[in-house]
Amino acid sequence: MNVLDRFLKYVSFDTQSDAYSNTTPTTAKQKLLGAELAAELNQMGLQNAHMDAFGYVYGFLPATPGCETVPCMGLIAHMDTSPSFSGADVKPRIVEYRGGDVELGHGLFLKAKEDEALKNYVGQHLVVTDGSTLLGADDKAGIAEIFSAIEYLIAHPEIPHGRIAVGITPDEEVGSGADHFDVAGFGAAAAYTVDGGELGELEYENFNAAGAKVTIHGLNIHPGSAKNKMRNAILLAIEFNSMLPPAETPAHTEGYEGFYHLQHMEGDETLATLEYIVRDHDSEKFQSKKSTLERIASYLNEKYGAGTVELELKDQYYNMKAQIEPHMHLIHRAKAAFRAVGVEPREVAIRGGTDGARLSYEGLPCPNLSTGGVNFHGPQEYIPVESLEKMVEVLIRLVQAEA
C-alpha cells in the first residue's frame, strides 16, 4: 500500500477527541483506528505490535544485522483529530493545482490571495476536503508516512538501521496524548514526532501552555425589580474578558508572540463560564499571563464580593527547547535527512504543542518533523501528495544508521 492510499484509508475513520470526556481515550472511536493500525504493524512483521488498554499503538522493527548496538530511534504520530471541526464522513478528493482558487464545496474555497502557501504547490496534486469536514492530515498524514517508511525498510533489508520503535497516540489534540505513553516500554533513546506542517519544517521550540476556567457566580432578580440588586453573570463574564489585552489573541499574534484564547463561553444570569488556553514561548511572559488572569479575578472579587469569580489554572506542557538543546545532534540529523532528499529544512517555532513536548520532559528527547499538511483543524485543510511521498523519503534517510 502506498502512502497516499494509506492516508485516504486512515481519514475514513472518525477519530475526533473530546476535551470534556473523562475516559481514556477520550472517545472510544479512536480505538477503531488504533486496532486497524496495530493489525497493520502485525501484518508487516513488527515485533510486539499491539494496542494497549489506553488506545496507544506500539511496535518495533528490529535492527539490521550489525546495527544491534545503534541506539533505538522512535517515530511517533497521533491518531485523533481536532474537536474544533467535524472529522466524520471525510470526503477527500485530489486536485491538480494549476493556480488560482480551488472550489471545495459548501461555499468554501482555497483562495490564492488569502493562502500564501498555495503558490508553492502549482503543478502538484492536493488532497482537499469537500468543505464540510476537516481532512485529518493532522496527524493521519504522519501515521501514513511512518508506516510507509517502515514498510519500505522491511522490503529493503540492505538499508542499515538500528531498532526503530513506532508509537501512535490518542488524544494529542486535547493535550493528553502523552498521559499514558509508556516511555520505558517504548525503549527509544530519542524520537521524532511527525506532526508538523509544511514540508521541511523542523521544530524543537513550542509554547508553554496552560488552561484556564473562569466561573462567574451571579445573582438573578426579576428584571422588573433588579435595580441595584442583580449581578448578571453573563455581563460579569464579558467584563472579565474585556480586561484582557485585546491584541493578545491568536488573530493578532504570530511567531514567538503569546496569546489568550477564549475557546468556550456559556451561561445565564446566575452562572457563566469562560474557558481559555494561555500560550507563550517565553517562560517569564507565560507566568505573567497567568498572573494577569489572577489579578483580574482578584479585582472582580473585590468589586462584586468574594466568591463571585473562581479561577482554575492548570499547566498543560512546557517549551521543549531546554530539553532538546543538550541533544542538538537530533536536529542536525533531521536537517541532513531533509537535504539528502532535496528538501531545505526550516527551523520553525511551534505555535502550539506536540506529544513530543511532554515526552521530552519525561526523558525522551523528541523534536517534531513536518507532515506536509496545511491549514490544520478546519475544512480548508489540504496536503500535497508530493509532500506525503517526500516525507516517506525523509524518514527512510533519517533512521539509517550513520556511518
Disulfide bonds with the S-S distance in Angstrom:
none
